[in-house]
Amino acid sequence: MDVELRQLRVFLTVASELHFSRAAARLHVSQPALSQQIRTLERALGTPLFDRSSRSTDLTPAGRVLLEAAPRVLFEADRAATRVAQAAEGASGLLVVGSVGTALASIAPRILRAVRARFPDLQLQVSQHDTAAQMTALAEERLDVGLVRAAAPTAAVAVTELVAEPLLVVLPGDHPLAERATVDAAALADEAFVLWPRPLGTEFFDIITGYCRDHGFSPRIVAEGADIETQLSLVAAGIGVSLQPSYYANLRPPGVVFRPLSGTVPTVALQVAWRRRHRSPAVRHFVEAALVCADAG
């Protein structure tokens, strides 16, 4: 059976009019051409669809069945065409997004809201991963796009800066330095430090340790935490102090204070990252939304 969608639309017009001349006029074709299209459809289906006489045109039982089924077929065909077009434009389908906790605590919600508002049919699957894991997952095509922190571009993955915030010192609430409005880095030389493990974000770790070395000391790391909540809890427990981007200041659990550092302080960039090859329209939309949100502050 070889039935074309165009033939079904012609059939529905004739079925609604039950008059070949009027149907031909609606379709802006000649009556002989219309009759030929119906005969072609009937041959394809192997059965007459209309009872024709000099006085009237009626549907056959087979024609009545087709009259019920054809609108559904055309609807599904149109819907499929629309969904294919949306997918090609990046307006539908699934976008797998990774994000560091820093971004989830700051810019990520605005980006996701902007993407959802513009493309409501695009499914977003969001999960939290450290920067190193995201860069690997992007290269291996397990993520489509990522929000990373202080990452260097690679041959496989491009990164673009969104926002950058200065480092702050994180102190236990009862620490003597917590009474100061600002803290000089040199005052931290004898402190124990709680930091991120270097493998989770090499560039970020090196920013912190480089800043300390610039002020005459190497941080004495006594504890590490794989997430910010763990690190802040360790600081609150008095295990040590930490240096963190100011994005995290809004978390501020009990027993922890954030204080600005005096002098020139390095900034930590949040970036959007994507695979250089096979950049889909949906990824392009996400990156554009991320840049707009960053510019809007």
Sine and cosine of phi, psi and omega as CSV:
sin_phi,cos_phi,sin_psi,cos_psi,sin_omega,cos_omega
0.00,0.00,0.79,-0.61,-0.03,-1.00
-0.79,-0.61,1.00,0.00,-0.05,-1.00
-0.94,-0.35,0.75,-0.66,0.01,-1.00
-0.99,-0.12,0.49,-0.87,0.03,-1.00
-0.88,0.48,-0.59,0.81,0.02,-1.00
-0.87,0.49,-0.62,0.79,0.01,-1.00
-0.91,0.41,-0.61,0.79,0.03,-1.00
-0.91,0.41,-0.61,0.79,0.02,-1.00
-0.92,0.39,-0.62,0.79,0.07,-1.00
-0.90,0.44,-0.70,0.71,0.01,-1.00
-0.85,0.53,-0.71,0.71,-0.03,-1.00
-0.90,0.44,-0.56,0.83,0.04,-1.00
-0.92,0.40,-0.72,0.69,0.01,-1.00
-0.90,0.43,-0.65,0.76,-0.02,-1.00
-0.90,0.43,-0.57,0.82,0.00,-1.00
-0.96,0.28,-0.53,0.85,-0.02,-1.00
-1.00,0.02,-0.54,0.84,-0.16,-0.99
0.76,0.66,0.65,0.76,0.00,-1.00
-0.33,-0.94,0.91,-0.42,-0.12,-0.99
-0.91,0.41,-0.62,0.79,-0.02,-1.00
-0.91,0.42,-0.73,0.69,0.01,-1.00
-0.90,0.43,-0.65,0.76,0.03,-1.00
-0.89,0.46,-0.67,0.74,0.03,-1.00
-0.88,0.48,-0.64,0.77,0.02,-1.00
-0.90,0.43,-0.67,0.75,0.03,-1.00
-0.88,0.47,-0.60,0.80,-0.06,-1.00
-1.00,0.00,-0.09,1.00,0.01,-1.00
0.87,0.50,0.68,0.73,0.10,-1.00
-0.76,-0.65,0.23,-0.97,0.04,-1.00
-0.97,0.23,0.40,-0.92,0.01,-1.00
-0.89,0.45,-0.68,0.74,0.05,-1.00
-0.86,0.52,-0.64,0.77,0.01,-1.00
-0.91,0.42,-0.65,0.76,0.04,-1.00
-0.89,0.45,-0.72,0.69,0.00,-1.00
-0.87,0.50,-0.63,0.78,0.02,-1.00
-0.90,0.43,-0.63,0.77,0.02,-1.00
-0.90,0.43,-0.64,0.77,0.03,-1.00
-0.92,0.39,-0.66,0.75,0.03,-1.00
-0.89,0.46,-0.63,0.78,0.02,-1.00
-0.89,0.46,-0.67,0.75,0.03,-1.00
-0.91,0.42,-0.68,0.73,0.00,-1.00
-0.89,0.45,-0.64,0.77,0.05,-1.00
-0.90,0.44,-0.65,0.76,-0.01,-1.00
-0.90,0.43,-0.59,0.81,-0.02,-1.00
-1.00,0.03,-0.28,0.96,0.04,-1.00
0.98,0.21,0.39,0.92,-0.02,-1.00
-0.35,-0.94,0.53,-0.85,0.10,-1.00
-0.92,0.39,0.57,-0.82,0.03,-1.00
-0.95,-0.31,-0.34,0.94,-0.03,-1.00
-0.74,-0.67,0.60,-0.80,0.22,-0.98
-1.00,-0.09,0.90,-0.43,-0.05,-1.00
-0.96,-0.28,0.70,-0.72,0.15,-0.99
-0.64,-0.77,0.08,-1.00,0.00,-1.00
-0.92,0.38,-0.38,0.92,-0.08,-1.00
-0.99,-0.16,-0.56,0.83,-0.12,-0.99
-0.47,-0.88,0.25,-0.97,0.10,-1.00
-0.80,-0.60,0.81,-0.58,0.00,-1.00
-0.79,-0.61,0.38,-0.92,0.09,-1.00
-0.98,0.19,0.63,-0.77,0.16,-0.99
-0.98,0.19,0.19,-0.98,0.10,-1.00
-0.81,0.59,-0.66,0.75,0.05,-1.00
-0.90,0.44,-0.63,0.78,0.03,-1.00
-0.89,0.46,-0.62,0.79,0.02,-1.00
-0.92,0.39,-0.59,0.81,0.07,-1.00
-0.90,0.44,-0.69,0.72,0.00,-1.00
-0.92,0.39,-0.57,0.82,0.03,-1.00
-0.88,0.47,-0.55,0.83,0.04,-1.00
-0.97,0.23,-0.60,0.80,-0.11,-0.99
-1.00,0.07,-0.56,0.83,-0.14,-0.99
-0.86,0.51,-0.69,0.73,0.00,-1.00
-0.86,0.51,-0.60,0.80,0.03,-1.00
-0.92,0.40,-0.65,0.76,0.02,-1.00
-0.88,0.48,-0.72,0.70,-0.02,-1.00
-0.92,0.40,-0.62,0.78,0.03,-1.00
-0.88,0.47,-0.74,0.68,-0.02,-1.00
-0.91,0.42,-0.62,0.79,0.03,-1.00
-0.90,0.43,-0.69,0.73,0.02,-1.00
-0.91,0.41,-0.65,0.76,0.00,-1.00
-0.91,0.41,-0.65,0.76,0.03,-1.00
-0.89,0.46,-0.67,0.74,0.01,-1.00
-0.89,0.45,-0.65,0.76,0.02,-1.00
-0.90,0.43,-0.68,0.73,-0.03,-1.00
-0.93,0.38,-0.60,0.80,0.06,-1.00
-0.89,0.45,-0.70,0.72,0.01,-1.00
-0.90,0.44,-0.66,0.75,0.02,-1.00
-0.90,0.44,-0.67,0.74,0.01,-1.00
-0.90,0.45,-0.66,0.75,0.01,-1.00
-0.90,0.44,-0.51,0.86,0.01,-1.00
-1.00,-0.02,-0.01,1.00,-0.02,-1.00
0.97,0.22,0.28,0.96,-0.04,-1.00
-1.00,-0.04,-0.12,0.99,0.04,-1.00
-0.55,-0.83,0.00,-1.00,-0.07,-1.00
0.99,-0.15,-0.35,-0.94,-0.07,-1.00
-0.85,-0.52,0.76,-0.65,0.08,-1.00
-0.89,-0.46,0.88,-0.48,-0.03,-1.00
-1.00,-0.09,0.89,-0.45,-0.14,-0.99
-0.90,-0.44,0.72,-0.69,0.15,-0.99
-0.95,-0.30,0.41,-0.91,0.01,-1.00
-0.42,-0.91,0.64,-0.77,0.19,-0.98
-0.96,0.26,0.39,-0.92,0.00,-1.00
-0.87,0.49,-0.54,0.84,0.03,-1.00
-0.84,0.55,-0.70,0.71,-0.01,-1.00
-0.94,0.34,-0.63,0.78,0.02,-1.00
-0.89,0.46,-0.46,0.89,0.00,-1.00
-1.00,0.05,-0.02,1.00,-0.07,-1.00
-0.66,-0.75,-1.00,0.04,-0.21,-0.98
-1.00,0.03,-0.41,0.91,-0.10,-0.99
-0.83,0.56,-0.71,0.70,0.00,-1.00
-0.85,0.53,-0.60,0.80,0.01,-1.00
-0.92,0.38,-0.63,0.78,0.01,-1.00
-0.91,0.41,-0.73,0.68,-0.03,-1.00
-0.89,0.45,-0.63,0.78,0.03,-1.00
-0.90,0.43,-0.65,0.76,-0.01,-1.00
-0.91,0.41,-0.67,0.74,0.02,-1.00
-0.91,0.42,-0.69,0.73,-0.01,-1.00
-0.89,0.45,-0.63,0.78,-0.02,-1.00
-0.91,0.41,-0.61,0.79,-0.05,-1.00
-0.99,0.11,-0.56,0.83,-0.07,-1.00
-0.77,-0.64,0.97,0.25,-0.08,-1.00
-0.90,0.43,-0.35,0.94,0.00,-1.00
-1.00,0.02,-0.06,1.00,0.02,-1.00
-1.00,0.09,0.87,-0.49,0.02,-1.00
-0.99,0.16,0.74,-0.67,0.00,-1.00
-0.92,-0.39,0.85,-0.52,0.07,-1.00
-0.94,-0.33,0.94,-0.34,-0.14,-0.99
-0.91,-0.41,0.72,-0.69,0.05,-1.00
-0.60,-0.80,0.43,-0.90,-0.04,-1.00
-1.00,-0.05,0.78,-0.63,0.05,-1.00
-0.57,-0.82,0.46,-0.89,0.10,-0.99
-0.95,0.32,0.19,-0.98,-0.10,-0.99
-0.88,0.47,-0.72,0.70,-0.04,-1.00
-0.87,0.49,-0.68,0.73,0.00,-1.00
-0.90,0.43,-0.61,0.79,0.01,-1.00
-0.92,0.39,-0.68,0.73,-0.02,-1.00
-0.88,0.48,-0.62,0.79,0.05,-1.00
-0.93,0.36,-0.71,0.70,-0.03,-1.00
-0.90,0.43,-0.58,0.81,0.06,-1.00
-0.90,0.43,-0.73,0.69,-0.01,-1.00
-0.89,0.46,-0.55,0.84,-0.03,-1.00
-1.00,-0.02,0.12,0.99,0.06,-1.00
0.90,0.44,0.50,0.87,0.12,-0.99
-1.00,-0.08,-0.28,0.96,0.16,-0.99
-0.83,-0.56,0.51,-0.86,0.07,-1.00
-1.00,-0.04,-0.61,0.80,-0.04,-1.00
-0.43,-0.90,0.46,-0.89,-0.04,-1.00
-0.64,-0.77,0.42,-0.91,0.16,-0.99
-0.93,-0.36,0.93,-0.36,-0.17,-0.99
-0.86,-0.51,0.12,-0.99,-0.05,-1.00
-0.80,-0.60,0.82,-0.57,0.10,-0.99
0.75,0.66,0.75,0.66,-0.03,-1.00
-0.98,-0.18,0.58,-0.81,0.10,-0.99
-1.00,-0.02,0.66,-0.75,0.04,-1.00
-0.90,0.44,0.43,-0.90,0.04,-1.00
-0.82,-0.57,0.02,-1.00,0.03,-1.00
-0.89,0.45,-0.47,0.88,-0.06,-1.00
-0.99,-0.13,-0.46,0.89,-0.16,-0.99
-0.82,-0.57,0.77,-0.63,0.08,-1.00
-0.99,-0.12,0.52,-0.85,0.06,-1.00
-0.73,-0.68,0.57,-0.82,0.07,-1.00
-0.73,-0.68,0.73,-0.68,-0.03,-1.00
-0.94,0.34,0.67,-0.74,0.07,-1.00
-0.97,-0.23,-0.86,0.51,0.01,-1.00
-0.60,-0.80,0.37,-0.93,0.05,-1.00
-0.70,-0.72,0.71,-0.71,-0.02,-1.00
-0.79,-0.62,0.50,-0.86,-0.02,-1.00
-0.96,0.28,0.36,-0.93,0.15,-0.99
-0.95,0.31,0.56,-0.83,0.16,-0.99
-0.85,-0.53,0.42,-0.91,0.14,-0.99
-1.00,-0.02,0.68,-0.73,0.00,-1.00
-0.94,-0.34,0.81,-0.58,-0.12,-0.99
-0.79,-0.61,0.48,-0.88,0.21,-0.98
-0.87,0.49,0.54,-0.84,-0.07,-1.00
-0.86,0.51,-0.46,0.89,-0.03,-1.00
-0.99,-0.14,0.21,0.98,0.00,-1.00
-0.96,0.29,0.62,-0.78,0.02,-1.00
-0.83,0.56,-0.58,0.81,0.00,-1.00
-0.94,0.35,-0.29,0.96,-0.01,-1.00
-0.92,0.40,-0.29,0.96,0.02,-1.00
-0.98,0.20,-0.24,0.97,-0.06,-1.00
-1.00,0.08,0.51,-0.86,0.07,-1.00
-0.95,0.30,-0.63,0.78,0.08,-1.00
-0.70,-0.71,0.38,-0.93,-0.04,-1.00
-0.83,-0.55,0.75,-0.66,0.09,-1.00
-0.99,0.15,0.68,-0.74,-0.06,-1.00
-0.85,0.53,-0.58,0.82,-0.03,-1.00
-0.88,0.47,-0.43,0.90,0.01,-1.00
-0.94,0.34,-0.18,0.98,-0.02,-1.00
-0.99,-0.12,0.04,1.00,-0.14,-0.99
-0.86,0.51,-0.59,0.81,-0.06,-1.00
-0.99,-0.13,0.13,0.99,-0.05,-1.00
-1.00,0.09,0.47,-0.88,0.21,-0.98
-0.99,0.15,0.58,-0.82,-0.09,-1.00
-0.89,-0.46,0.58,-0.82,0.16,-0.99
-0.92,-0.40,0.86,-0.50,-0.08,-1.00
-0.70,-0.72,0.11,-0.99,0.14,-0.99
-0.97,0.26,0.57,-0.82,0.15,-0.99
-0.88,0.48,0.70,-0.72,-0.05,-1.00
-0.84,0.54,-0.61,0.79,-0.01,-1.00
-0.88,0.47,-0.35,0.94,-0.01,-1.00
-0.98,0.20,-0.28,0.96,0.01,-1.00
-0.11,-0.99,0.99,0.10,-0.13,-0.99
-0.85,0.52,-0.74,0.67,-0.08,-1.00
-0.89,0.45,-0.68,0.73,0.00,-1.00
-0.89,0.45,-0.72,0.69,0.03,-1.00
-0.85,0.53,-0.67,0.74,-0.04,-1.00
-0.94,0.35,-0.50,0.87,0.09,-1.00
-0.88,0.47,-0.71,0.71,-0.04,-1.00
-0.92,0.39,-0.78,0.63,-0.04,-1.00
-0.92,0.38,-0.57,0.82,0.06,-1.00
-0.90,0.43,-0.64,0.77,0.04,-1.00
-0.88,0.47,-0.68,0.73,0.02,-1.00
-0.90,0.43,-0.70,0.72,-0.01,-1.00
-0.89,0.45,-0.58,0.82,0.05,-1.00
-0.88,0.47,-0.34,0.94,0.00,-1.00
-0.95,-0.31,0.34,0.94,0.22,-0.98
1.00,-0.04,0.23,0.97,0.01,-1.00
-0.46,-0.89,0.35,-0.94,0.15,-0.99
-0.97,-0.25,0.72,-0.69,-0.06,-1.00
-0.90,0.44,0.71,-0.71,0.06,-1.00
-1.00,0.02,0.99,-0.15,-0.11,-0.99
-1.00,0.08,0.88,-0.47,-0.02,-1.00
-0.95,-0.31,-0.27,0.96,0.00,-1.00
-0.41,-0.91,0.49,-0.87,0.06,-1.00
-0.78,-0.63,0.47,-0.88,0.06,-1.00
-0.71,-0.70,0.69,-0.73,-0.05,-1.00
-0.98,0.21,-0.13,0.99,0.06,-1.00
-0.56,-0.83,0.30,-0.96,-0.09,-1.00
-0.92,0.39,-0.57,0.82,-0.01,-1.00
-0.87,0.48,-0.67,0.74,0.02,-1.00
-0.90,0.44,-0.70,0.71,-0.03,-1.00
-0.90,0.44,-0.69,0.73,0.01,-1.00
-0.91,0.41,-0.58,0.82,0.06,-1.00
-0.91,0.42,-0.62,0.78,0.03,-1.00
-0.91,0.41,-0.63,0.78,0.07,-1.00
-0.91,0.42,-0.71,0.70,0.01,-1.00
-0.86,0.51,-0.52,0.85,0.00,-1.00
-0.98,0.19,-0.05,1.00,0.01,-1.00
0.99,0.13,0.24,0.97,-0.01,-1.00
-0.92,0.38,-0.57,0.82,-0.01,-1.00
0.00,-1.00,-0.07,-1.00,0.08,-1.00
-0.97,-0.25,0.10,-0.99,0.00,-1.00
-0.53,-0.85,0.29,-0.96,0.15,-0.99
-0.87,-0.49,0.83,-0.56,-0.09,-1.00
-0.65,-0.76,0.43,-0.90,0.11,-0.99
-0.89,0.45,0.49,-0.87,-0.06,-1.00
-0.92,0.40,-0.22,0.97,0.06,-1.00
-0.81,0.59,-0.53,0.85,-0.12,-0.99
-0.99,0.11,-0.10,1.00,-0.06,-1.00
-0.89,0.46,-0.44,0.90,-0.02,-1.00
-0.96,0.26,-0.22,0.98,0.06,-1.00
-0.96,0.27,-0.81,0.59,0.15,-0.99
0.58,0.82,0.96,0.29,0.04,-1.00
-0.94,0.34,0.28,-0.96,0.03,-1.00
-0.84,0.54,0.64,-0.77,0.06,-1.00
1.00,0.02,0.10,0.99,-0.04,-1.00
-0.77,-0.64,0.65,-0.76,0.11,-0.99
-0.79,-0.62,0.55,-0.84,0.09,-1.00
-0.96,-0.29,0.72,-0.69,0.03,-1.00
-0.75,-0.66,0.62,-0.78,0.07,-1.00
-0.91,0.41,0.47,-0.88,0.10,-0.99
-1.00,-0.09,0.61,-0.79,-0.01,-1.00
-0.99,0.15,0.34,-0.94,0.03,-1.00
0.97,0.24,-0.34,-0.94,0.00,-1.00
-0.98,0.20,0.82,-0.57,-0.09,-1.00
-0.85,-0.52,0.72,-0.70,0.04,-1.00
-0.93,0.37,0.48,-0.88,0.07,-1.00
-0.97,-0.24,0.41,-0.91,0.03,-1.00
-0.89,-0.45,0.83,-0.55,-0.09,-1.00
-1.00,-0.01,0.68,-0.74,0.29,-0.96
-1.00,-0.09,0.69,-0.72,-0.12,-0.99
-0.73,-0.68,0.38,-0.92,0.20,-0.98
-0.98,-0.22,0.69,-0.72,-0.09,-1.00
-0.79,-0.61,0.61,-0.79,0.01,-1.00
-0.48,-0.88,0.32,-0.95,0.01,-1.00
-0.95,0.31,0.71,-0.70,-0.02,-1.00
-0.91,0.40,-0.61,0.79,0.01,-1.00
-1.00,-0.09,0.47,-0.88,0.08,-1.00
0.86,0.51,0.67,0.74,0.04,-1.00
-0.97,0.24,0.93,-0.38,-0.09,-1.00
-0.98,0.17,0.31,-0.95,0.09,-1.00
-0.84,0.54,-0.60,0.80,0.00,-1.00
-0.90,0.44,-0.65,0.76,0.06,-1.00
-0.89,0.45,-0.67,0.74,0.03,-1.00
-0.86,0.51,-0.68,0.73,0.03,-1.00
-0.88,0.47,-0.66,0.75,-0.02,-1.00
-0.90,0.43,-0.72,0.70,-0.01,-1.00
-0.88,0.47,-0.69,0.73,0.02,-1.00
-0.88,0.48,-0.68,0.74,0.04,-1.00
-0.89,0.45,-0.64,0.77,0.01,-1.00
-0.89,0.46,-0.67,0.74,0.00,-1.00
-0.92,0.38,-0.63,0.78,0.03,-1.00
-0.90,0.44,-0.71,0.71,0.01,-1.00
-0.89,0.46,-0.63,0.78,0.02,-1.00
-0.91,0.42,-0.68,0.73,0.01,-1.00
-0.91,0.41,-0.54,0.84,0.00,-1.00
-0.97,0.26,-0.24,0.97,0.00,-1.00
0.97,0.24,0.00,0.00,0.00,0.00
